[in-house]
């Protein structure tokens, strides 16, 4: 006979550690405290004040200076990695070896060989892993994928994406970012794969139009990449580090049956008519994609709860990086580059 005391008893929440207490640590902390199936038990950051801030927000019991200590905390079942990019691979490896589920902001690493090595460890250990390509959880992109799968646009013939930030990040960050294609354009390149399919060849050009200092560190701030997709479609991805009017992100998929447009809509559904027409505008990506950030964490928690593989996973982490590296190589060498020719260097 079933004990009434055990009926309708929900399983305990999954216990998380947030590794990194910067702006994304705060953002993902907000996402986790809104989920009944999740509990933050630890926060790690070498800056004690930052760790304490996120711990208070999430009601985490413990803080650590070293993220490895949080990974090895026996109460921790899953980790959210939002530390600097250069630390991602080592933390993913440590978490996988410790049997902890992993959510990590992109990229795993700026190096393809290191990314493939760490992703092999994740897969060999059978550890749930999700990479943070948040646009896949933004409502317009989700609906676009559903409509494409339903055949509403017919045969896809062209793809275009535009991504422009309001201003460049600090120069010290850009020096370690891996370049504009790995740091900024990779989101547009990943969404190209998500909506259209794999890319076989790229041709990229770039220039320094915003800040000469960006050119002095070997990077560019304005780029255009032409894409050839495996299914025969053509694509173009444009990026800039500066848009004086605020954050600008737009995507279009065109096919034999019509087109889908994911546009830069007003922040508030209000148009002001008087001397011309006015509207407000998203100024920053964390503002425009706040709901997507919350949704991707909710999806990660739900996948863990239901025993499903989270998505996007290890394959997407590798292939979107490979595509971004192909664009980088094309820019530097001034020629078209086949994406699959970009292989890990032994």
N, C-alpha and C positions, 0 to 999 in steps of 0.2 A: 504494500500500500504506500502511496506517495505521501511523504511527510509534508503537511501544509506549510510548515515553516520554510521549506526549500522551494516552494512554488513561486513563480514570478519573481525570482531573485535575479537581478541583473548581475552579470560578471563584473568584477572590479575594473576600474579604469586602467588603461595602459599607462605605464609610468615612463615619463620622458625626461631626458636631460637636454637642455638647450646649450649648445656649444658656440659661444660668441654672443656678446650682449650689446652689439651695436644696433643700428636702426632696424636691420632685418631680424635680429634677435627679439627686439621689442615687437615687431610686426607679427612674427610667428608665435610669440608669447600670447598676444591678443587672440590669435586664432585658436590656440590650444585651450585657453581658459573658457572659451565659448563652447567647448565640446564635452558632453557628459562622459564620453568614453576615454577621455585623456586627462592625465594629471601630470603636472610638471613637478618633479621631486628634486631636481638639481639644475643649477646654472653655472657655467664655467666661463671665466674671462680673466685674463691677467690684470685688468683694471678693476680693482675691487669695487669701486663705487658703481661702475656699470653693471657688474654682476649683481650687486645688491639691489639696484633699481629694477632689473628684470625679475629677480627673486621676489621682491615685494609685489610686483605686478601679478606674477603667476602664483604667488603663495608657495613658492618652492622652499623646502626645509633647509637645503644646503647650498652653499656656493663653493666653487673651487677656482683656484688660480690656473691650474693645469687641466685642460680638457681631458687628458688621459685619465685623470683621477675620476672624473665624472663618468667616463666610459666604463671604468672598472667598478663603479659603485654597484653593489649587488642588487640594489633596489631599482636600478635603471634597466628598462626593457628596450627602449628605442631612443635614438638620438636625432636631434635636428642640428645640422652642421651649417653654421653661418659665420664661420671664421674667415680670415683672409684666404684667398684662393691658393696661395702657396702651401697652406697647411691641409687642404682638403684630402689629398690622397693618403697621407699618413694617418689621418683620423679615420677615414673610411676603412683603411686596412685594419687599424686597431679595433674598431667597432665590429667589423666582420669576424675577426678572429675571436672576439669576445662573445659572438652570437647575438649582437644587438641589431635590431632593425634600424635602417638608415634612411633619413631624408637629407639630401645635400643640395645646397644652392649650386648653380652652374658656375664654372665647369669643374669637373673632377680634378683636372690638371691642365696646364697649358701645353703639355707634352703628350703626344699620342701614345708613345710607348708606355709611359707611366699610367695613363688612363686605362689602356688595355690590360696592363698587369693587375691593377687594383680591381678592375671589373671582373677579371678571372677569379680573383680571390673571393669576391662577393658571390659569384655564381657557384663556385666550388663549395663554399660554406652553406649555400642555400639560404642566405640572409636576405630578407626583403629589402629592396633598394628603390628609391625614387629620386630622380634628378629634378631640380627646380626650374623647369620650363613652364612658368605660370600661365602663359597665354593659352595653353591647352585647356585651362580651366576657366577662361573668360567666356561669358555667355555667348557673345556674337560668334566667336571662333568655334565653340561647341556646336552651335546651331548650323554654322556653315559646313562643318564636317558631316553632320547628320544629313543635310540636304544634298551634299556631294555624293554621299553613300547611297542616297535614295535616287540618284540619277537626275536630279532637277536641273543641273547645268549641262547635262550631256557629256560629250567628250571634252575634257579640259584642254584648252589650247594656249592660254596665256595666264600668267600669274604676276602680280606686282605687289611690292610691299615697300612702305616708306617708314623709316624710324629716325626721328630727330629729337634730340634732347634740348632742353632750354639753354644749357650751358655746359661746357666741358667739366669733367670731374677735376679735382686737384691734380697738378702735374706729378706729384709724388705717387699718386695712385696710378696714373697713366703709365708711369715708368715700369710698373710691375703687372700691368693689366693683360699683357699678351698681345696688345694691339686692338684696333677698332673692330676687326672682324670677330675676334674671340670674346671681346668684352661687350660690345654693343650689338653688332649685326647678327650675332649668333642666335638671338631670339627670333629675328625675321627669317633666318635660314632654317631654324628648327620648325617654324610654323609653315614654311614652304614644304618641308618634308611631311608635316602633319596633314596638310590639306591636299597636296598634289602627289607627292611620292618622292622617291629617291632622285637625286641629281647626279648626272653623269659627268658634266663638264661645266667649268666656270671660266669667265673672263672678267677680271676686276681691274678697275682704275681708281685712282685716288689722288687727292691734292690737299694742300694745307691752305685753307681759306680763313680759318677762325683765329688761330694763334700760332705764330712762328715757332714758339717754344715747343709745340707738339712735333713739328718737323725736326727740331734739333735733337729730340730723343728717338728719332727714327720711325715715327708714326705719322699718320695722316688724320685729318678730321672730317673729310668729306669723301664719300665713296659711292661708286655704282658698280654693281656686279650683275653680269648677264648669266643666266642659268639655262642649261639644257637638261630637261628631265628625262628619266628613263622611259616614260610613257609618251614621249614626243612633244610634250608641252614646252613652251619657252617661258622664261621668267626674268624679272629685273628686280633687284633689291637696292634701294637707295638709303644712305644713312648720312647724318650730319651731327656733329657735336653741338650745334647751335641752332636754335629756332627762337627768334626774339619774341614770338607770341606765346611761347610755352610748349609743352610736350606735344609732339605730333606723331601719331602712329596710325597708319592706314594700310589696309590690305584688300586686294581684289583678286577674285578668281573668275576667269572668263572662259566660257565653253560654247559648244554648239547649240546648247539649249538655253543660254542666258548667262547672267553673271551674278555673283555675290560680292557685296562690298561691306567690309568691316571698317567703318569710317571713324574719324575723330569727331565724335558728337559733342554737343555742348555739355559742360559739367552739370548744368541745371537746364531742364527742358523749358527754357524761357527765352524767347527772342524779343528784344526791345526795339520798337520802331519809333523813330522821331527824326532826328537829323541823321539819316542813314539807318542801318540795322546793326544792333549790337547783341552780343551774347558772351557768357563767361566761358572759360576754357580750362581744361586740366593743365596744370603747370608742371607736374612731375609724374614719373612712372608709378611711384608708390601711391599716388592719388588715383590715377586712372585705373590701375589694376589691383586696388585694395581688395575688392571682392574676389578676384581670381586668386590672390595670395591666401585668403581664408579658405577658398574652395579646394585648393590643392592640398592643404594640410588636412582638411576634413576628409578628402578622398584617400589620403595616405592612412589615416587612422581607421577609416572604414575598411580598407583593403586588409590591414593587419587584423582587424576584428573578425573579418569573414574568411581569413586564410587565403586571400587572393594575392597574386603578384601586383604590386603597385605599378603605375604607369604615369609618365614615361620612365623607363628603366635603363638598365645598363647598355642595351643596344643603342638607344637614343643618345645616351651620354657620349658614346664613342662616335657614332655616325654624324651627329651634328657638329662635334669637334672636328672630325675629319673634313667636313664641308667648309667650316670656317678656316681651317688651315690651308685648304685648297685655294680659297679666295686670297689668303695672305700670300701664298706662293705666287699666284697669278699676278698680284699687284707688284711684288718685288721683282719678278722675272719678266714682266711685260708680255705675257703670252697666255693663251688658253691652257688650262690644266685639267686633266682628267681626274675626277675625285678619287677613284680607286687607285690612282698612281701615288697617292699620299699614304705612305705606309710608315709604320713605326721604325725608327732607326735602332738597330741592335746596339 
